[in-house]
């Protein structure tokens, strides 16, 4: 998986947008939500980086699954923030759209890797 891979690009862009969003809209009254969003939103790309460096196909797949879980979690925190009217809805909608795209891409990648375990070497995108 190279830097040019669409999932790698989107996950990095998403992490940057999450950082900017949290910095701009953070309030102490709901600090735990922002912390969770920041952790999961930046964790997607971190787990993709670990997948690329996976020691085995099994390791690669495990990190891809974790990245998918992080995308789902970030999506949850964003929906919660949107529905609690914290932050700008247009910014949250952009982040939600990106998280949904990444979830779909990660789902497809995990399914492909599981379907062709002998053909996908560790550290590459199926």
N, CA, C and O atoms as a GROMACS GRO file, in nm:
protein
  504
    1UNK      N    1   0.086  -0.117   0.000
    1UNK     CA    2   0.000   0.000   0.000
    1UNK      C    3   0.090   0.123   0.000
    1UNK      O    4   0.164   0.147   0.096
    2UNK      N    5   0.084   0.199  -0.106
    2UNK     CA    6   0.171   0.316  -0.118
    2UNK      C    7   0.097   0.442  -0.077
    2UNK      O    8  -0.024   0.441  -0.054
    3UNK      N    9   0.172   0.551  -0.068
    3UNK     CA   10   0.114   0.681  -0.037
    3UNK      C   11   0.010   0.722  -0.141
    3UNK      O   12  -0.080   0.801  -0.112
    4UNK      N   13   0.022   0.669  -0.262
    4UNK     CA   14  -0.070   0.703  -0.370
    4UNK      C   15  -0.201   0.625  -0.361
    4UNK      O   16  -0.296   0.658  -0.431
    5UNK      N   17  -0.207   0.524  -0.277
    5UNK     CA   18  -0.327   0.444  -0.259
    5UNK      C   19  -0.440   0.534  -0.210
    5UNK      O   20  -0.420   0.611  -0.115
    6UNK      N   21  -0.560   0.527  -0.270
    6UNK     CA   22  -0.670   0.614  -0.230
    6UNK      C   23  -0.706   0.603  -0.081
    6UNK      O   24  -0.739   0.703  -0.017
    7UNK      N   25  -0.701   0.484  -0.027
    7UNK     CA   26  -0.734   0.466   0.115
    7UNK      C   27  -0.630   0.533   0.204
    7UNK      O   28  -0.664   0.594   0.305
    8UNK      N   29  -0.504   0.523   0.166
    8UNK     CA   30  -0.398   0.589   0.243
    8UNK      C   31  -0.416   0.740   0.238
    8UNK      O   32  -0.401   0.809   0.340
    9UNK      N   33  -0.448   0.792   0.122
    9UNK     CA   34  -0.471   0.937   0.107
    9UNK      C   35  -0.589   0.983   0.190
    9UNK      O   36  -0.580   1.081   0.263
   10UNK      N   37  -0.700   0.912   0.178
   10UNK     CA   38  -0.822   0.951   0.250
   10UNK      C   39  -0.802   0.943   0.401
   10UNK      O   40  -0.848   1.030   0.475
   11UNK      N   41  -0.736   0.839   0.446
   11UNK     CA   42  -0.718   0.823   0.591
   11UNK      C   43  -0.628   0.932   0.647
   11UNK      O   44  -0.649   0.977   0.760
   12UNK      N   45  -0.529   0.975   0.570
   12UNK     CA   46  -0.442   1.085   0.616
   12UNK      C   47  -0.519   1.217   0.616
   12UNK      O   48  -0.510   1.295   0.711
   13UNK      N   49  -0.593   1.240   0.509
   13UNK     CA   50  -0.675   1.361   0.500
   13UNK      C   51  -0.777   1.364   0.614
   13UNK      O   52  -0.798   1.468   0.677
   14UNK      N   53  -0.838   1.251   0.640
   14UNK     CA   54  -0.937   1.241   0.747
   14UNK      C   55  -0.874   1.274   0.882
   14UNK      O   56  -0.931   1.349   0.961
   15UNK      N   57  -0.756   1.218   0.909
   15UNK     CA   58  -0.688   1.244   1.036
   15UNK      C   59  -0.661   1.394   1.052
   15UNK      O   60  -0.682   1.450   1.159
   16UNK      N   61  -0.613   1.457   0.947
   16UNK     CA   62  -0.586   1.602   0.954
   16UNK      C   63  -0.714   1.681   0.980
   16UNK      O   64  -0.715   1.773   1.062
   17UNK      N   65  -0.822   1.645   0.911
   17UNK     CA   66  -0.949   1.715   0.931
   17UNK      C   67  -1.004   1.694   1.072
   17UNK      O   68  -1.061   1.786   1.131
   18UNK      N   69  -0.988   1.574   1.125
   18UNK     CA   70  -1.034   1.546   1.262
   18UNK      C   71  -0.955   1.632   1.362
   18UNK      O   72  -1.013   1.689   1.454
   19UNK      N   73  -0.824   1.640   1.343
   19UNK     CA   74  -0.741   1.722   1.432
   19UNK      C   75  -0.788   1.868   1.427
   19UNK      O   76  -0.806   1.931   1.531
   20UNK      N   77  -0.807   1.919   1.307
   20UNK     CA   78  -0.852   2.058   1.291
   20UNK      C   79  -0.989   2.080   1.353
   20UNK      O   80  -1.013   2.180   1.420
   21UNK      N   81  -1.080   1.985   1.330
   21UNK     CA   82  -1.215   1.996   1.384
   21UNK      C   83  -1.211   1.998   1.537
   21UNK      O   84  -1.275   2.083   1.599
   22UNK      N   85  -1.137   1.906   1.596
   22UNK     CA   86  -1.130   1.898   1.743
   22UNK      C   87  -1.066   2.025   1.801
   22UNK      O   88  -1.112   2.076   1.903
   23UNK      N   89  -0.963   2.074   1.736
   23UNK     CA   90  -0.897   2.195   1.784
   23UNK      C   91  -0.994   2.314   1.780
   23UNK      O   92  -0.995   2.398   1.870
   24UNK      N   93  -1.074   2.320   1.677
   24UNK     CA   94  -1.164   2.433   1.657
   24UNK      C   95  -1.287   2.428   1.748
   24UNK      O   96  -1.332   2.532   1.797
   25UNK      N   97  -1.342   2.309   1.769
   25UNK     CA   98  -1.471   2.298   1.838
   25UNK      C   99  -1.464   2.237   1.978
   25UNK      O  100  -1.568   2.224   2.043
   26UNK      N  101  -1.348   2.200   2.024
   26UNK     CA  102  -1.333   2.134   2.154
   26UNK      C  103  -1.391   2.219   2.266
   26UNK      O  104  -1.364   2.338   2.276
   27UNK      N  105  -1.471   2.155   2.349
   27UNK     CA  106  -1.519   2.219   2.471
   27UNK      C  107  -1.494   2.122   2.587
   27UNK      O  108  -1.506   2.001   2.572
   28UNK      N  109  -1.460   2.177   2.699
   28UNK     CA  110  -1.427   2.092   2.815
   28UNK      C  111  -1.546   2.014   2.867
   28UNK      O  112  -1.530   1.908   2.928
   29UNK      N  113  -1.665   2.065   2.842
   29UNK     CA  114  -1.783   1.995   2.894
   29UNK      C  115  -1.803   1.858   2.829
   29UNK      O  116  -1.860   1.768   2.890
   30UNK      N  117  -1.755   1.842   2.706
   30UNK     CA  118  -1.766   1.712   2.640
   30UNK      C  119  -1.628   1.665   2.591
   30UNK      O  120  -1.616   1.602   2.486
   31UNK      N  121  -1.528   1.696   2.668
   31UNK     CA  122  -1.390   1.658   2.634
   31UNK      C  123  -1.374   1.510   2.600
   31UNK      O  124  -1.303   1.478   2.504
   32UNK      N  125  -1.436   1.419   2.674
   32UNK     CA  126  -1.417   1.277   2.641
   32UNK      C  127  -1.460   1.240   2.498
   32UNK      O  128  -1.398   1.154   2.436
   33UNK      N  129  -1.563   1.303   2.446
   33UNK     CA  130  -1.606   1.276   2.309
   33UNK      C  131  -1.501   1.318   2.208
   33UNK      O  132  -1.471   1.245   2.113
   34UNK      N  133  -1.445   1.436   2.230
   34UNK     CA  134  -1.342   1.485   2.139
   34UNK      C  135  -1.216   1.399   2.147
   34UNK      O  136  -1.151   1.373   2.045
   35UNK      N  137  -1.182   1.355   2.267
   35UNK     CA  138  -1.065   1.267   2.281
   35UNK      C  139  -1.085   1.136   2.205
   35UNK      O  140  -0.994   1.089   2.136
   36UNK      N  141  -1.204   1.079   2.218
   36UNK     CA  142  -1.234   0.954   2.149
   36UNK      C  143  -1.233   0.972   1.997
   36UNK      O  144  -1.182   0.888   1.924
   37UNK      N  145  -1.290   1.083   1.951
   37UNK     CA  146  -1.290   1.112   1.808
   37UNK      C  147  -1.147   1.130   1.758
   37UNK      O  148  -1.110   1.078   1.652
   38UNK      N  149  -1.068   1.202   1.832
   38UNK     CA  150  -0.929   1.226   1.793
   38UNK      C  151  -0.851   1.095   1.788
   38UNK      O  152  -0.773   1.072   1.696
   39UNK      N  153  -0.872   1.009   1.887
   39UNK     CA  154  -0.802   0.882   1.892
   39UNK      C  155  -0.843   0.791   1.776
   39UNK      O  156  -0.758   0.736   1.706
   40UNK      N  157  -0.973   0.776   1.757
   40UNK     CA  158  -1.018   0.686   1.650
   40UNK      C  159  -0.993   0.745   1.512
   40UNK      O  160  -0.958   0.673   1.419
   41UNK      N  161  -1.011   0.876   1.498
   41UNK     CA  162  -0.992   0.940   1.369
   41UNK      C  163  -0.849   0.937   1.319
   41UNK      O  164  -0.826   0.931   1.198
   42UNK      N  165  -0.754   0.941   1.410
   42UNK     CA  166  -0.614   0.932   1.370
   42UNK      C  167  -0.566   0.787   1.370
   42UNK      O  168  -0.463   0.755   1.310
   43UNK      N  169  -0.638   0.701   1.438
   43UNK     CA  170  -0.598   0.561   1.449
   43UNK      C  171  -0.618   0.481   1.321
   43UNK      O  172  -0.555   0.377   1.302
   44UNK      N  173  -0.705   0.529   1.233
   44UNK     CA  174  -0.729   0.457   1.108
   44UNK      C  175  -0.599   0.449   1.028
   44UNK      O  176  -0.555   0.340   0.991
   45UNK      N  177  -0.539   0.563   1.003
   45UNK     CA  178  -0.415   0.565   0.924
   45UNK      C  179  -0.302   0.495   0.998
   45UNK      O  180  -0.221   0.426   0.936
   46UNK      N  181  -0.296   0.512   1.130
   46UNK     CA  182  -0.190   0.446   1.206
   46UNK      C  183  -0.198   0.294   1.188
   46UNK      O  184  -0.095   0.229   1.173
   47UNK      N  185  -0.318   0.239   1.189
   47UNK     CA  186  -0.333   0.095   1.170
   47UNK      C  187  -0.305   0.053   1.026
   47UNK      O  188  -0.256  -0.058   1.003
   48UNK      N  189  -0.334   0.138   0.930
   48UNK     CA  190  -0.297   0.108   0.791
   48UNK      C  191  -0.146   0.105   0.776
   48UNK      O  192  -0.092   0.020   0.704
   49UNK      N  193  -0.076   0.195   0.843
   49UNK     CA  194   0.070   0.195   0.840
   49UNK      C  195   0.124   0.064   0.899
   49UNK      O  196   0.219   0.006   0.847
   50UNK      N  197   0.062   0.020   1.008
   50UNK     CA  198   0.105  -0.107   1.068
   50UNK      C  199   0.073  -0.225   0.977
   50UNK      O  200   0.149  -0.321   0.972
   51UNK      N  201  -0.039  -0.218   0.906
   51UNK     CA  202  -0.075  -0.326   0.813
   51UNK      C  203   0.031  -0.339   0.704
   51UNK      O  204   0.070  -0.450   0.668
   52UNK      N  205   0.075  -0.227   0.652
   52UNK     CA  206   0.178  -0.228   0.546
   52UNK      C  207   0.304  -0.296   0.596
   52UNK      O  208   0.372  -0.366   0.520
   53UNK      N  209   0.336  -0.276   0.722
   53UNK     CA  210   0.456  -0.335   0.779
   53UNK      C  211   0.429  -0.472   0.843
   53UNK      O  212   0.514  -0.525   0.915
   54UNK      N  213   0.313  -0.528   0.816
   54UNK     CA  214   0.275  -0.656   0.875
   54UNK      C  215   0.376  -0.765   0.847
   54UNK      O  216   0.429  -0.777   0.737
   55UNK      N  217   0.402  -0.844   0.948
   55UNK     CA  218   0.499  -0.953   0.936
   55UNK      C  219   0.442  -1.073   0.861
   55UNK      O  220   0.517  -1.159   0.814
   56UNK      N  221   0.311  -1.078   0.851
   56UNK     CA  222   0.247  -1.191   0.784
   56UNK      C  223   0.113  -1.146   0.728
   56UNK      O  224   0.067  -1.035   0.757
   57UNK      N  225   0.053  -1.229   0.649
   57UNK     CA  226  -0.080  -1.201   0.595
   57UNK      C  227  -0.180  -1.186   0.709
   57UNK      O  228  -0.267  -1.098   0.708
   58UNK      N  229  -0.167  -1.273   0.807
   58UNK     CA  230  -0.257  -1.268   0.923
   58UNK      C  231  -0.242  -1.134   0.997
   58UNK      O  232  -0.342  -1.075   1.038
   59UNK      N  233  -0.119  -1.088   1.014
   59UNK     CA  234  -0.092  -0.960   1.078
   59UNK      C  235  -0.151  -0.845   0.995
   59UNK      O  236  -0.213  -0.754   1.050
   60UNK      N  237  -0.132  -0.851   0.864
   60UNK     CA  238  -0.187  -0.751   0.772
   60UNK      C  239  -0.339  -0.743   0.788
   60UNK      O  240  -0.395  -0.635   0.804
   61UNK      N  241  -0.404  -0.858   0.785
   61UNK     CA  242  -0.549  -0.863   0.795
   61UNK      C  243  -0.597  -0.811   0.931
   61UNK      O  244  -0.696  -0.738   0.938
   62UNK      N  245  -0.528  -0.848   1.037
   62UNK     CA  246  -0.567  -0.803   1.171
   62UNK      C  247  -0.563  -0.650   1.181
   62UNK      O  248  -0.653  -0.590   1.239
   63UNK      N  249  -0.462  -0.588   1.126
   63UNK     CA  250  -0.450  -0.442   1.131
   63UNK      C  251  -0.555  -0.375   1.043
   63UNK      O  252  -0.605  -0.268   1.077
   64UNK      N  253  -0.588  -0.437   0.930
   64UNK     CA  254  -0.692  -0.383   0.844
   64UNK      C  255  -0.828  -0.388   0.915
   64UNK      O  256  -0.909  -0.296   0.904
   65UNK      N  257  -0.852  -0.495   0.987
   65UNK     CA  258  -0.977  -0.508   1.063
   65UNK      C  259  -0.982  -0.401   1.173
   65UNK      O  260  -1.088  -0.341   1.197
   66UNK      N  261  -0.871  -0.377   1.240
   66UNK     CA  262  -0.868  -0.274   1.344
   66UNK      C  263  -0.891  -0.137   1.282
   66UNK      O  264  -0.964  -0.056   1.339
   67UNK      N  265  -0.831  -0.109   1.168
   67UNK     CA  266  -0.854   0.018   1.098
   67UNK      C  267  -1.002   0.036   1.067
   67UNK      O  268  -1.057   0.145   1.080
   68UNK      N  269  -1.067  -0.073   1.025
   68UNK     CA  270  -1.211  -0.069   0.997
   68UNK      C  271  -1.290  -0.036   1.124
   68UNK      O  272  -1.384   0.044   1.121
   69UNK      N  273  -1.253  -0.098   1.234
   69UNK     CA  274  -1.320  -0.070   1.361
   69UNK      C  275  -1.301   0.075   1.403
   69UNK      O  276  -1.394   0.138   1.454
   70UNK      N  277  -1.182   0.129   1.382
   70UNK     CA  278  -1.156   0.269   1.414
   70UNK      C  279  -1.243   0.362   1.329
   70UNK      O  280  -1.294   0.462   1.379
   71UNK      N  281  -1.260   0.328   1.201
   71UNK     CA  282  -1.344   0.409   1.113
   71UNK      C  283  -1.490   0.407   1.160
   71UNK      O  284  -1.558   0.509   1.159
   72UNK      N  285  -1.536   0.290   1.202
   72UNK     CA  286  -1.672   0.279   1.254
   72UNK      C  287  -1.687   0.361   1.382
   72UNK      O  288  -1.788   0.429   1.402
   73UNK      N  289  -1.586   0.354   1.469
   73UNK     CA  290  -1.593   0.429   1.594
   73UNK      C  291  -1.592   0.580   1.568
   73UNK      O  292  -1.671   0.654   1.628
   74UNK      N  293  -1.505   0.625   1.480
   74UNK     CA  294  -1.500   0.768   1.447
   74UNK      C  295  -1.635   0.813   1.392
   74UNK      O  296  -1.683   0.922   1.426
   75UNK      N  297  -1.695   0.730   1.309
   75UNK     CA  298  -1.826   0.762   1.253
   75UNK      C  299  -1.930   0.777   1.365
   75UNK      O  300  -2.014   0.867   1.360
   76UNK      N  301  -1.923   0.690   1.463
   76UNK     CA  302  -2.016   0.699   1.578
   76UNK      C  303  -2.000   0.830   1.653
   76UNK      O  304  -2.099   0.898   1.680
   77UNK      N  305  -1.876   0.868   1.686
   77UNK     CA  306  -1.853   0.991   1.761
   77UNK      C  307  -1.897   1.112   1.680
   77UNK      O  308  -1.952   1.207   1.736
   78UNK      N  309  -1.875   1.110   1.551
   78UNK     CA  310  -1.919   1.221   1.466
   78UNK      C  311  -2.071   1.233   1.464
   78UNK      O  312  -2.125   1.343   1.472
   79UNK      N  313  -2.140   1.120   1.453
   79UNK     CA  314  -2.286   1.123   1.455
   79UNK      C  315  -2.336   1.176   1.588
   79UNK      O  316  -2.432   1.254   1.593
   80UNK      N  317  -2.272   1.135   1.695
   80UNK     CA  318  -2.311   1.181   1.829
   80UNK      C  319  -2.291   1.332   1.842
   80UNK      O  320  -2.378   1.402   1.894
   81UNK      N  321  -2.178   1.381   1.795
   81UNK     CA  322  -2.152   1.525   1.799
   81UNK      C  323  -2.252   1.601   1.711
   81UNK      O  324  -2.303   1.706   1.750
   82UNK      N  325  -2.278   1.548   1.592
   82UNK     CA  326  -2.374   1.612   1.502
   82UNK      C  327  -2.512   1.621   1.567
   82UNK      O  328  -2.576   1.726   1.565
   83UNK      N  329  -2.556   1.511   1.625
   83UNK     CA  330  -2.690   1.506   1.681
   83UNK      C  331  -2.703   1.581   1.814
   83UNK      O  332  -2.814   1.612   1.857
   84UNK      N  333  -2.591   1.609   1.877
   84UNK     CA  334  -2.594   1.688   2.000
   84UNK      C  335  -2.572   1.836   1.969
   84UNK      O  336  -2.559   1.918   2.060
   85UNK      N  337  -2.567   1.870   1.842
   85UNK     CA  338  -2.549   2.006   1.791
   85UNK      C  339  -2.421   2.073   1.839
   85UNK      O  340  -2.419   2.194   1.864
   86UNK      N  341  -2.315   1.995   1.852
   86UNK     CA  342  -2.185   2.050   1.887
   86UNK      C  343  -2.105   2.062   1.758
   86UNK      O  344  -2.090   1.964   1.685
   87UNK      N  345  -2.054   2.179   1.730
   87UNK     CA  346  -1.974   2.197   1.610
   87UNK      C  347  -2.058   2.227   1.488
   87UNK      O  348  -2.180   2.219   1.490
   88UNK      N  349  -1.990   2.263   1.382
   88UNK     CA  350  -2.055   2.300   1.257
   88UNK      C  351  -2.101   2.175   1.182
   88UNK      O  352  -2.023   2.084   1.157
   89UNK      N  353  -2.229   2.174   1.149
   89UNK     CA  354  -2.286   2.056   1.081
   89UNK      C  355  -2.220   2.028   0.948
   89UNK      O  356  -2.204   1.911   0.911
   90UNK      N  357  -2.182   2.132   0.873
   90UNK     CA  358  -2.119   2.109   0.743
   90UNK      C  359  -1.982   2.043   0.758
   90UNK      O  360  -1.945   1.958   0.677
   91UNK      N  361  -1.908   2.082   0.860
   91UNK     CA  362  -1.778   2.018   0.885
   91UNK      C  363  -1.796   1.873   0.928
   91UNK      O  364  -1.724   1.784   0.882
   92UNK      N  365  -1.893   1.850   1.014
   92UNK     CA  366  -1.920   1.714   1.060
   92UNK      C  367  -1.966   1.628   0.942
   92UNK      O  368  -1.926   1.512   0.931
   93UNK      N  369  -2.050   1.683   0.855
   93UNK     CA  370  -2.099   1.606   0.741
   93UNK      C  371  -1.985   1.566   0.649
   93UNK      O  372  -1.983   1.455   0.597
   94UNK      N  373  -1.891   1.655   0.628
   94UNK     CA  374  -1.774   1.622   0.545
   94UNK      C  375  -1.695   1.507   0.607
   94UNK      O  376  -1.653   1.415   0.538
   95UNK      N  377  -1.675   1.514   0.739
   95UNK     CA  378  -1.604   1.408   0.809
   95UNK      C  379  -1.682   1.277   0.805
   95UNK      O  380  -1.624   1.170   0.787
   96UNK      N  381  -1.813   1.285   0.822
   96UNK     CA  382  -1.896   1.164   0.815
   96UNK      C  383  -1.888   1.100   0.677
   96UNK      O  384  -1.876   0.977   0.666
   97UNK      N  385  -1.893   1.180   0.574
   97UNK     CA  386  -1.884   1.126   0.438
   97UNK      C  387  -1.751   1.054   0.416
   97UNK      O  388  -1.747   0.946   0.358
   98UNK      N  389  -1.644   1.115   0.463
   98UNK     CA  390  -1.512   1.051   0.450
   98UNK      C  391  -1.505   0.922   0.530
   98UNK      O  392  -1.449   0.823   0.483
   99UNK      N  393  -1.561   0.922   0.650
   99UNK     CA  394  -1.555   0.800   0.732
   99UNK      C  395  -1.636   0.687   0.668
   99UNK      O  396  -1.595   0.571   0.674
  100UNK      N  397  -1.748   0.720   0.607
  100UNK     CA  398  -1.828   0.619   0.538
  100UNK      C  399  -1.752   0.563   0.418
  100UNK      O  400  -1.751   0.442   0.396
  101UNK      N  401  -1.687   0.651   0.341
  101UNK     CA  402  -1.607   0.605   0.227
  101UNK      C  403  -1.497   0.509   0.273
  101UNK      O  404  -1.476   0.404   0.213
  102UNK      N  405  -1.428   0.547   0.380
  102UNK     CA  406  -1.319   0.463   0.430
  102UNK      C  407  -1.372   0.329   0.482
  102UNK      O  408  -1.310   0.226   0.460
  103UNK      N  409  -1.487   0.331   0.550
  103UNK     CA  410  -1.546   0.205   0.597
  103UNK      C  411  -1.573   0.112   0.480
  103UNK      O  412  -1.544  -0.008   0.488
  104UNK      N  413  -1.627   0.165   0.373
  104UNK     CA  414  -1.656   0.084   0.256
  104UNK      C  415  -1.528   0.029   0.194
  104UNK      O  416  -1.521  -0.088   0.157
  105UNK      N  417  -1.427   0.113   0.182
  105UNK     CA  418  -1.300   0.071   0.124
  105UNK      C  419  -1.233  -0.036   0.210
  105UNK      O  420  -1.178  -0.133   0.159
  106UNK      N  421  -1.239  -0.017   0.340
  106UNK     CA  422  -1.179  -0.114   0.432
  106UNK      C  423  -1.256  -0.246   0.430
  106UNK      O  424  -1.195  -0.353   0.434
  107UNK      N  425  -1.388  -0.239   0.423
  107UNK     CA  426  -1.468  -0.360   0.414
  107UNK      C  427  -1.430  -0.440   0.290
  107UNK      O  428  -1.410  -0.561   0.296
  108UNK      N  429  -1.420  -0.371   0.178
  108UNK     CA  430  -1.384  -0.437   0.053
  108UNK      C  431  -1.244  -0.498   0.061
  108UNK      O  432  -1.221  -0.609   0.014
  109UNK      N  433  -1.152  -0.425   0.120
  109UNK     CA  434  -1.015  -0.474   0.131
  109UNK      C  435  -1.006  -0.598   0.220
  109UNK      O  436  -0.936  -0.694   0.187
  110UNK      N  437  -1.077  -0.595   0.331
  110UNK     CA  438  -1.077  -0.710   0.423
  110UNK      C  439  -1.140  -0.831   0.354
  110UNK      O  440  -1.088  -0.942   0.363
  111UNK      N  441  -1.253  -0.810   0.286
  111UNK     CA  442  -1.320  -0.921   0.216
  111UNK      C  443  -1.230  -0.980   0.109
  111UNK      O  444  -1.221  -1.102   0.094
  112UNK      N  445  -1.163  -0.894   0.033
  112UNK     CA  446  -1.074  -0.941  -0.073
  112UNK      C  447  -0.958  -1.019  -0.014
  112UNK      O  448  -0.921  -1.124  -0.067
  113UNK      N  449  -0.900  -0.970   0.093
  113UNK     CA  450  -0.788  -1.037   0.157
  113UNK      C  451  -0.830  -1.174   0.210
  113UNK      O  452  -0.756  -1.272   0.196
  114UNK      N  453  -0.946  -1.182   0.270
  114UNK     CA  454  -0.996  -1.309   0.322
  114UNK      C  455  -1.027  -1.407   0.209
  114UNK      O  456  -1.005  -1.527   0.223
  115UNK      N  457  -1.078  -1.355   0.099
  115UNK     CA  458  -1.117  -1.442  -0.012
  115UNK      C  459  -0.996  -1.499  -0.087
  115UNK      O  460  -1.004  -1.609  -0.142
  116UNK      N  461  -0.886  -1.426  -0.089
  116UNK     CA  462  -0.767  -1.471  -0.161
  116UNK      C  463  -0.645  -1.470  -0.070
  116UNK      O  464  -0.549  -1.397  -0.095
  117UNK      N  465  -0.648  -1.550   0.035
  117UNK     CA  466  -0.536  -1.546   0.130
  117UNK      C  467  -0.401  -1.585   0.072
  117UNK      O  468  -0.298  -1.542   0.124
  118UNK      N  469  -0.397  -1.664  -0.034
  118UNK     CA  470  -0.271  -1.707  -0.091
  118UNK      C  471  -0.215  -1.609  -0.194
  118UNK      O  472  -0.100  -1.621  -0.234
  119UNK      N  473  -0.297  -1.512  -0.235
  119UNK     CA  474  -0.255  -1.423  -0.342
  119UNK      C  475  -0.220  -1.282  -0.294
  119UNK      O  476  -0.169  -1.203  -0.373
  120UNK      N  477  -0.247  -1.248  -0.170
  120UNK     CA  478  -0.223  -1.114  -0.122
  120UNK      C  479  -0.106  -1.115  -0.022
  120UNK      O  480  -0.124  -1.155   0.093
  121UNK      N  481   0.011  -1.072  -0.065
  121UNK     CA  482   0.123  -1.070   0.028
  121UNK      C  483   0.103  -0.962   0.135
  121UNK      O  484   0.035  -0.862   0.113
  122UNK      N  485   0.162  -0.985   0.249
  122UNK     CA  486   0.152  -0.888   0.359
  122UNK      C  487   0.207  -0.755   0.310
  122UNK      O  488   0.304  -0.750   0.234
  123UNK      N  489   0.143  -0.647   0.355
  123UNK     CA  490   0.189  -0.513   0.324
  123UNK      C  491   0.143  -0.460   0.189
  123UNK      O  492   0.188  -0.353   0.148
  124UNK      N  493   0.056  -0.530   0.120
  124UNK     CA  494   0.005  -0.480  -0.007
  124UNK      C  495  -0.145  -0.470   0.000
  124UNK      O  496  -0.211  -0.535   0.082
  125UNK      N  497  -0.197  -0.389  -0.084
  125UNK     CA  498  -0.342  -0.369  -0.089
  125UNK      C  499  -0.400  -0.468  -0.187
  125UNK      O  500  -0.353  -0.476  -0.300
  126UNK      N  501  -0.500  -0.545  -0.147
  126UNK     CA  502  -0.562  -0.640  -0.238
  126UNK      C  503  -0.631  -0.569  -0.353
  126UNK      O  504  -0.689  -0.634  -0.440
   0.00000   0.00000   0.00000
